[in-house]
C-alpha cells in the first residue's frame, strides 16, 4: 500500500483504488523519474566506444513486503555490459586512472528532481485512474 500525504482529495482517491492498481501507478511514476536520471547519467558518461553509456540502465523492483525500489545502475555482466565501469567511477591506483564520478554527480544533481517528478507523475496517474 502506498502512503500519500498533503493532498486529502488525492489521498482519498488513492485509497479507493485496489492495491495492485496502486502499485502499478507507483511503478509508472518511478520509471518516469528514473528515466530522467538515466538520461542525465548517459549525458555525463565519458565516451570512448559508447559501451559505458549504453550499459546505464534502470530497474524498478517490488518486494513481497510491498516495498518498491528503483535504481539507475551500470550493467557490468553479459551482453552489453561494461565490466570496467567501477574503474571509471572510482579510479584505480594500479592503472593511474583518475576517478570520473559521473554516476555520483548524476545522483546528487537529480535526486530532488526525481522526487518532484515522482510526485507529479503519481498525482497525474491517480487522477487519470480515478476518472475511469
Helices and strands as residue ranges (DSSP letters): H 8-16, H 19-44, H 51-54, E 56-62, E 68-74, H 85-90, H 102-130
